[in-house]
Amino acid sequence: MARKDLLKGLLETKSADPGAAPPSPAPPQARVDAAKPRYSKGAIGAVSQSIAELKSRAISEVDPRMIDSGGFRDRLDAEDPDLAQLIESIRLYGQQVPVLLRPNPNDAERYQVVYGRRRVAALKALHMPVKAMVRVLDDRALVIAQGQENAARRDLSFVERANFARQMRDAGYDRKVICDALHVDKTLISRMLSVADRVPVALIEAIGSAPGIGRDRWMALADRLKGRDLTAEARGETSDARFEAVMAALVRPRPPAPPPQTVLTEGGAALARVARKRGTTVVAVENRTAEGFEDWLVDNLARLHREWATARGK
């Protein structure tokens, strides 16, 4: 979904029909603003409401120190390697795209980020005001907008989107809302949640975003993990390297099988070769020197096993 379409969906209002009655005021939101205007009936009321709607679309400048995080955690890496580049770009050219904020429902003097967290962080580092659109959104609208903005950017990794889907699911949102937020179908959501449920959150956070690791390899990791705690194995300078370290710990080669054993006759000739493999032991009798022993062994193998079991007390 293009960013302009997301903004359109959040900000557009239906055009007034000249022959229709003035629209009713929107129902009250969770945040109560004592200064919220009361619209009169008739033409004056319609004009007042139109002015209020235009103000809601206006760009405001907000002190970044008054902006709190909102929604769910979408990025896994504690440090953003590209943030310095964004800071320099804004320092040279200014903030080109506004962020979207909502009033903080827990503090009337503060705001929460709907999307644009990196821009807010960059502007805070530069001690510059944040150009923002401010909308009154409930929690459901907030997480849908956050998820759709992430889908529009296309820079979140598979596991970051999977972790976002898990947070939404755990918060009580149904599959349709999660699909709408991430702009993907139910099949992919199921695969995301399968990974997020089978790979512990601690391991996901230890690995990080792993931008070079796609869905198939994360599913392979989840299949092989089987409840094991490999958080300590997530070592490496990059997130991708930490993923590879965990995967390597899961597929470490087994110790080599012991070399074949040769059984000799009384005269020192090779009678048989015994090879032990995973789950099997193969006895290969040398027919040239066995002189029929191979047939006797086959005929008496069950009896020999009974005698062996009796000797062991079974």
C-alpha positions in Angstrom: 0.0 0.0 0.0 1.5 3.4 -1.0 2.1 5.9 1.8 -0.2 8.4 0.1 -3.0 5.9 0.1 -2.4 5.2 3.8 -2.6 9.0 4.5 -5.7 9.2 2.4 -7.4 6.4 4.3 -6.6 8.0 7.6 -7.3 11.6 6.8 -10.0 11.8 4.1 -13.5 12.7 5.0 -16.6 12.5 2.7 -17.4 15.6 0.8 -20.5 17.4 1.9 -23.6 17.1 -0.2 -25.0 20.6 -0.8 -28.5 19.3 -0.5 -27.9 17.2 2.5 -28.1 18.1 6.2 -24.9 19.1 7.9 -23.0 16.0 9.1 -23.3 15.0 12.8 -20.3 15.5 15.0 -18.1 12.4 15.3 -18.6 10.2 18.4 -16.3 11.0 21.3 -12.9 9.3 21.3 -11.1 7.9 24.3 -9.2 11.2 24.8 -11.5 14.0 26.1 -10.5 17.5 25.2 -12.3 20.2 27.2 -11.6 22.7 24.4 -13.3 20.5 21.7 -15.7 22.8 19.9 -19.5 22.3 19.9 -21.0 22.7 16.5 -24.2 24.7 16.0 -26.9 23.6 13.7 -27.3 25.0 10.2 -24.8 26.8 8.0 -22.7 28.1 10.8 -22.3 24.7 12.3 -21.3 23.2 9.0 -18.6 25.8 8.5 -17.3 25.4 12.0 -17.0 21.6 11.5 -15.3 22.1 8.2 -12.7 24.4 9.8 -12.1 21.8 12.5 -11.5 19.1 10.0 -9.1 21.2 8.0 -7.2 21.9 11.2 -6.9 18.2 11.8 -5.2 17.9 8.4 -2.8 20.7 9.1 0.9 20.2 9.8 1.9 21.1 13.4 5.4 21.5 14.9 5.8 19.4 18.0 8.7 19.3 20.5 10.2 15.8 20.1 10.6 15.6 23.9 6.8 15.6 24.1 6.5 12.5 21.9 6.2 9.0 23.4 6.3 5.6 21.7 2.9 4.2 20.6 1.6 0.9 19.2 3.8 -2.2 19.1 7.5 -2.7 18.8 8.3 -3.1 15.1 12.1 -3.0 15.0 14.2 -5.5 16.7 17.6 -3.9 16.5 18.5 -1.7 19.5 20.7 0.4 17.3 19.7 1.6 13.8 22.8 1.6 11.6 21.1 4.0 9.1 19.9 6.5 11.7 23.1 8.6 11.3 22.5 8.9 7.6 18.9 10.0 8.2 20.1 12.6 10.8 22.5 14.0 8.3 19.9 14.1 5.5 17.5 16.0 7.7 20.2 18.3 8.9 21.0 19.2 5.3 17.5 19.2 3.7 15.1 19.4 6.6 12.2 17.1 7.3 10.5 16.4 4.0 7.7 14.0 5.2 5.6 14.6 8.3 5.1 12.0 10.9 1.7 10.9 12.3 0.9 11.4 16.0 -2.0 10.9 18.2 -2.7 12.6 21.6 -1.4 10.4 24.4 -4.6 9.0 26.0 -2.7 8.9 29.3 -1.3 12.4 29.3 -3.2 15.3 27.7 0.0 17.3 27.2 1.9 14.6 25.3 1.7 12.7 22.0 2.3 9.1 20.8 3.9 8.1 17.5 1.6 6.3 15.1 4.4 6.1 12.5 7.6 8.0 11.8 9.7 6.8 14.8 13.0 7.1 13.0 12.3 10.7 11.9 11.3 11.5 15.5 14.5 10.0 16.8 16.6 11.9 14.2 14.9 15.2 14.9 15.3 14.7 18.7 19.0 14.2 18.1 19.1 17.4 16.1 17.0 19.3 18.7 14.6 20.3 15.9 10.8 20.4 16.1 8.9 17.5 14.5 6.5 18.3 11.6 3.5 16.2 12.3 -0.1 15.5 11.6 -2.1 14.9 14.8 -5.1 12.7 14.7 -7.3 11.3 17.4 -7.1 7.5 16.9 -8.1 4.6 19.0 -5.7 1.7 19.7 -7.0 -0.4 16.8 -6.6 2.4 14.2 -3.1 3.1 15.6 -1.7 -0.4 15.1 -3.4 -0.8 11.7 -1.8 2.5 10.6 1.6 1.4 12.0 1.5 -1.9 10.3 0.4 -0.5 7.0 3.1 2.1 7.1 5.6 -0.6 7.7 4.2 -2.6 4.8 4.5 0.5 2.6 8.1 1.0 3.5 9.0 -2.6 2.8 12.2 -2.4 4.9 11.1 -4.5 7.9 12.5 -8.0 7.8 10.4 -11.2 7.9 11.0 -11.8 11.5 10.2 -8.2 12.5 6.9 -8.5 10.7 6.3 -11.9 12.4 7.1 -10.4 15.8 4.7 -7.5 15.1 1.9 -10.0 14.1 2.5 -12.0 17.3 2.2 -8.8 19.4 -1.1 -8.0 17.7 -2.4 -11.5 18.1 -1.4 -11.5 21.8 -3.2 -8.2 22.3 -6.4 -9.8 21.1 -6.7 -8.7 17.5 -8.2 -11.2 15.1 -6.5 -12.5 11.9 -8.4 -10.2 9.6 -7.2 -7.1 11.5 -3.6 -8.5 11.5 -3.9 -9.1 7.8 -5.1 -5.6 7.2 -2.4 -4.1 9.3 0.5 -6.0 7.6 -1.2 -6.0 4.2 -0.7 -9.7 3.7 -2.9 -12.8 3.3 -3.9 -15.2 6.0 -1.6 -17.9 4.8 1.5 -15.7 5.3 0.2 -14.5 8.7 -0.1 -18.2 9.7 3.5 -18.8 8.7 4.7 -15.7 10.5 2.9 -16.7 13.7 4.2 -20.3 13.4 7.8 -18.9 13.5 7.0 -16.4 16.2 5.4 -19.1 18.4 8.2 -21.7 18.0 11.2 -19.4 18.2 11.4 -17.9 21.7 11.2 -14.1 21.9 14.5 -14.0 23.7 16.2 -15.8 20.8 14.5 -13.5 18.2 15.7 -10.4 20.1 19.2 -11.9 20.5 19.5 -12.5 16.8 17.8 -9.2 15.8 16.2 -8.2 12.5 18.3 -10.5 10.3 17.5 -8.5 7.1 19.1 -11.0 4.8 17.2 -14.0 6.2 13.9 -14.7 4.6 10.8 -16.7 5.5 12.0 -20.1 4.4 15.2 -20.1 6.6 13.3 -18.8 9.6 10.8 -21.7 9.2 13.7 -24.1 8.9 15.2 -22.7 12.1 11.8 -23.1 13.9 11.5 -26.7 12.6 14.9 -27.7 13.9 14.8 -25.8 17.2 12.3 -28.1 18.9 12.2 -26.2 22.2 16.0 -25.9 22.7 17.3 -22.7 24.2 20.1 -21.5 21.9 20.1 -17.9 22.9 23.7 -18.1 24.0 24.7 -19.3 20.5 23.5 -16.0 18.9 26.9 -14.5 18.6 28.2 -12.4 15.7 28.9 -8.8 14.7 25.8 -8.6 12.5 22.2 -9.8 12.9 22.6 -12.1 9.9 25.8 -13.6 11.4 24.0 -14.3 14.7 21.2 -16.2 12.8 23.8 -18.2 11.0 25.6 -19.0 14.3 22.3 -20.4 15.8 21.6 -22.4 12.6 25.1 -23.8 12.6 24.6 -24.9 16.2 21.5 -26.8 15.1 23.2 -28.6 12.2 26.6 -29.4 13.7 27.9 -32.6 12.1 27.6 -35.7 14.1 30.8 -37.5 15.2 32.0 -39.8 12.5 31.1 -43.5 12.7 33.8 -45.9 13.9 35.8 -47.6 11.2 34.7 -51.0 10.1 35.9 -53.9 12.3 37.4 -57.1 10.7 36.8 -60.4 12.3 39.5 -63.0 11.7 39.5 -66.8 11.6 41.8 -68.9 13.8 44.1 -69.0 10.9 44.1 -65.2 10.6 42.0 -65.0 7.4 39.3 -62.3 7.2 36.0 -63.9 8.1 33.7 -60.9 8.2 33.6 -57.1 8.3 31.4 -55.3 10.9 30.3 -51.8 10.1 28.3 -49.8 12.6 26.1 -47.0 11.3 23.5 -44.8 12.9 20.9 -47.3 14.2 22.3 -50.4 12.4 25.2 -52.8 12.5 26.1 -54.6 9.3 28.0 -58.0 9.4 29.4 -58.8 6.0 30.7 -62.4 5.9 33.5 -63.2 3.5 32.1 -66.2 1.6 35.5 -67.3 0.3 36.8 -68.0 3.8 33.5 -68.8 5.6 33.1 -72.3 4.1 29.4 -72.2 4.7 29.5 -70.4 8.0 27.3 -67.7 6.5 24.5 -70.1 6.0 24.8 -71.6 9.4 24.8 -68.1 10.9 21.6 -67.2 9.2 19.9 -70.5 10.2 21.0 -70.2 13.9 20.7 -66.4 14.4 17.4 -66.6 16.2 18.7 -69.3 18.5 21.9 -67.4 19.3 19.8 -64.4 20.2 17.6 -66.4 22.6 20.7 -67.8 24.3 22.1 -64.3 24.5 18.9 -63.0 26.0 18.7 -65.9 28.5 22.3 -65.2 29.6 21.3 -61.6 30.3 18.3 -62.7 32.4 15.6 -61.6 30.0 
